[in-house]
Amino acid sequence: MSARFLARLAESHTPVTEVLLFKTDGSVLTLEHTGGSVSVDRGQAIRRTCSVTSADVSLIPTTPTGQLATYGARLLIRRGVEYGDGTQELVPLGLFRLDSVEGDPADGPVTLTGKSLETIVADDKLTAPYQATGTVTGAITALIARSIPDAQIISTIPPTVIGARTWDADSDPWAACQEIAAAAGAEVYANADGVFVIASPPDPLTSTPVWAVEAAEGGVYVTGSRAMSSDGVYNAVLARGEGAGAGAPVQYLAVDADPSSPTYWDGPFGHRPTTYSSSTLTTAAACESAATQQLRAARAPNSRGDLSSLPNPALEPWDVIRVTHPDGLRELHQVASFTVSLDEGGDFPIATIGAKEGS
């Protein structure tokens, strides 16, 4: 994505959308579509879902051959802008497993729905007891490759050794991946390109904002609300694990020790700890690392916000954006979820966490 792209979003422009259908027989179709949307939510195990509407009734498989080519097919969805000089720029909204195709076979319309690639791992339930060991990255990579041998995986976390952890048959391997990642204070997800990422959430206080949402002439702000809530907020994380071999159980309590923080452990917020337990934690150091990393996400934001702006298909969960409200208040928000329409118009709702006054 170029700087020109972000600037163009605030100008009058014609949005461009593209939907490609990759069938299992190797064929690729460019779908003429009349609408749809992509929803992205950091709080869901399957981060991205899509719905695409088309008038092409031939997309409904009616023969065994057509069904074979459709089961396991994938959708690649992109949205971008035309620059008015004959060029355009598109960014990916997600790579999805096609889950359903339905509609009136005579008159249409046809609706295609899909989920991002985490769902392939989640649906491949374990058929025998499975043990993970080694490092966080290695253990997650093995579980993903078990279901998607050619998966692309990027890890940005340091090597973190885990203790042996066994899951029973019929367990969800994607939930296992998430548990392993949590041992390093990290998350694992499929990004908009369909690449699996193992990373720790960025600190909104030190991250550079990727976009300015301003209620000003030439800005992209449409509406906004601000609120404060302590629901689901914690100022301490107790990480507990099993000692290596016959060792005693290990644990570590990480607390918000910043006196200037609204969730200061010894402040008026009080003591509100949460607990994380996993047999992958076998040393006190591992518990300390997991608790410290998870505390960053558990601490309360000053506020949260719900915004509506002109669409930005390049946003990602955890991105930090700078918001200027109509009253002039400037805040830094961390993106939690949003929905991108495939229609030419359409609202662009963004839910954020960790809003904080910023310059």
N, C-alpha and C positions, 0 to 999 in steps of 0.2 A: 504494500500500500504506500502510495506517495503522499507527500505533503499537499500536492495539488488535489488529491482525492478529498481530503478533509475540508479544504477550502471550498471545493465545489459543492459539498453537501449543504452549505449555507446559502448557496446561490440558486437561482431558478434553473432547473435542469430536468432532463428526462431520465428517470431511473431505468436501468436495464436489468432484467433478470434472466437467468438461464437454468434449465433443469435438464440434466443428462441422466438417462436410464441405462445402466450397465447390466445387460442380461447375462445369464450364466452360459449362454451359447457363444459368448464373445462379442456379440453385436452391441453397438452403442446407438441409442436413439436420442435425438434432441426433442424434448417434449414441448409441443405447443401448449401453453397453459393459460388459463383465464384467471387464476388467483391462487391463493394458498398462503401459508405462513410457516415460519420456523420459530420455535420457542426454545430458549436457552435458560437453564436454571441450575446454578451452582449447587443448590441444596438437594438436587435429585441425583440418585445413583446413575441414571441414564440422563446425561446433561441436555441432550438435544432431541427434539421430536419435530416432525414435519408433516404438513398436509398440503397436497398439491391438487388443484382442480383442473381438469382438461375436458375438452369436448370430444376427444378422440376415443370412440367406443371400442376401437380395435385393441385398446390397451387391456381390456378385460379378457383374460385367457379362457378360451372355450374348448380347447383340445388338450390331450395329455402332453403334446409337445410344447404347446404354449405355456401350460402350467409348469412344466419342467424348466423352461427358460425363465420363468417369473419367480419361482421359489428360490430364494437366495440372491435375487437381483439387488442392485444397489442404486441409490439416487445421489447424485452430486448436485447441490444447489448453490448458485452464486448470485450475488446482486452487486450492482455498481452504477456507474454514471456515464453518460455521454458528455464529451467535452465541447461539442459543437464544431469541432474542426475535423470531424471524420474519425476520431479516435474515441475509445472508451476504456474504462478500467473496471474490472470486476474483482470482488473478493469472495472467498468461500464462506458459505453459511453452515456447511456441514456435509459429511458423507454419511449416508443412512442406509440401513438394511430396509428394503421394501417389505412391509409387513402385510399390507392389504391393498386390494384394488377392487372397488365396488362402484356400481352405478347402473342406470338403465341401459341394457345392452342395445336398445334400439335408438333411443334419443339422447342418452347421456343426461347430465354430465357425469364424468368419472372422477372419483376421488382416490388418490393414492396417499397412503400414510406410511411413515417409517420412523425408526429410532436410530440414534447414533450407535457406533460400533461396540460400545460397552455391552449392548444387549446380546451380542453374539457370545460373549464370554459368560454372561449371566445365565443364558438359556442352556449352556452346555454343562448341566449339573454333573457333579462328580458321581461316578458309578462305582467307586471303591474308595476306601480311606486314602487320603492324600496328605503327605507331609511336606511342609515348606521349611527350608532352612537356608543358611548362607547369609547373603546380604538382602536388604530391602529391594534394591533394584533387580538383583538376580532372581529372587523368589517371585516377584511380580511378573518379570519377563517370562519366566517359565509357565506361569498360569495363563498369561495372554497367548503365548505361542502354542499352548495346548489346543486352543480353539481357533486361532488365526495364525498359522505358521509363518505367513509372510507379513505379519504386522510390523509397522514402523513404530519404534519405541524410543523416546527421548527422556533421559533422566538428568535433572539438574541438581540433585541432592548429593551430598558427600556419601561415601561408602558407609553404610550402617549395618552392623552385624545383628542378626536376630537369632533368638533361640528357636529350637524346633517347635513347630505348631502343626497339629494334625487335625484335619477336618473329616467328618464322617461322610459316607456315601450319601448322595442326594443333597449335599450342601451347595450353596451358591458360590461358584469360584470368583465372581466379581466382588461379592461381599468380602471374600477372603483377600482379594487384592487391596480393597479399601482398608481392611484391618491391618494388613502388613504395612501399607503406606503410613497409617496413623502412628505406627511404632517409631517412625522418624519425623513425626509432626508434618507429614506431607499429604498430598492428595494425588490421586491417579484418575485420569479422565481422557476421553478422546476429544481432540480439538477440532476446529472447523475444517481442517485438512484431512481428518480421519487418522491423525497420528496420535498414538497414546503418549501422554505426558505424565511424568512423575516429578512433582515439584512441590515446594513449600509455598503457601500463600504469601504474597508480598506484603510488606508492612506499609499501610497506607500513609503513615507519617513520613516515610522516607522515599516513597515512590514518586516518580515524575508523572503528573497528569498527562493522559494521552489525548484528551479532548476537552474543549471549553464549551459549556452549555450556558449561553448568556441570554438574558432577557433584555436585549438591546437591539438597535437597528442593525440588521445583518446577522443577528444571532440565531441560534437554532432552538432556543427555549420556547415551549408552548405553554405548559402548565406545570405546577409543582406543589407538593405539600411537604411539611416537615412534622416530625413527631419524635417523642422520646418514649422508650419502653425498656423495662428491665426484665421482661420475660425471656427466659432462656439465656440469661447473662450470668457469668460466673467470674469470680476474681481469684480462683485458685484451681489447679488441676492436680489431683492425686493419681499418679501413674503407678500401677502395681504389676508385678510380674513374678515369675517363678525363678528361683535361683538355679544356676547351672548344676546339673547332676542332682545330688541329694542336698544341695544348698538350701538355706532358709529362703523364704519369699523375700523379694526386694521391692522397694517402693521409694518414691520421691514426691514431695509436695512442692509445687511451684506456685508462688503467690504473686499478686500484683503489689510490688514493693515501692511503687512510685508515689510519693506523697501528693504529687500534683494531679494524679489520675482520679477521675470520678469514681473508679472502682477500687481505690486503694484498700488493701487488705485490712488495715487498721483505721480506716476512715468511716464516715457515716453510712456508706453502702453496706457495711457489715461483712460478715463472713459467709460467702456463698460458693463453696467448693463443688466441683464435679469430679467424677472418678473415671479413669480409663484403665482397664485391665486386659492384659494379653500375655499369653505364655511366650510370645516372641521376645519379651523383655526379660533378660536373664541376669542383668547387672544393675547396680544402683546408677551407674553412669548412663545406661540405656534408658532407665526410668526418668532420670533428670532431663535427658535430651527430649524425650517424648513429651513430658509434662511441660517443659519450657516452650516448646514449639506450639503445642496445643493451646497454651494459655493465651497466645497472641490472638487466636480466633475466638476464644471464649470470653475475653474481656468485653465489657459493654462499650458500644459506641456512645458518643454524646447524644446522637440522634440518628434517625433513619429518614429516608426520603422516598417518595414516589414521584417520578417525573414523567413528562411527556415532551418529546422533542422531535425535530425532524430526524428521519431515520439515519442511523449510522451502522451499516451492516458489518463494519470491521471491529466492533466492540467485542470484548471477551469478558466473562466473569472474572472478578478481582481487578479489572482495570480501574484505575483511579481517574476520575473526571473532576474538573473544576466547574462548579455551578454558580452562576450569578443570578439571584432572584430579582424580581421587579423592584423590591424595596432596597436593592443594592447590596444585600447580604451575600457574601462570597463564602462558599463552603467547598470542601473536598469530600467527594463521595466515592465509595467503592462499590462497583457494580455487582449485583447479586443475580439478577435475572432480567430478561427482556424478550420481546417478541418482534420479529421482523416480518413485515407483510410482503407478499410477492405481488400485490396490487400496485398500481401506479401511485395511488394516494395511501391512505391508511395511517393510523396513529402509530407511534413508536413508544410504548410504555417501558420505562426502566424502573426497576425496584433496586434500591441501594441500601447498603449497610455502612456503618462506620462514618457517617457524615460528621464533619468537624470544620469549624471555622478556619478558613485559610486565606492566604493572600494570592 
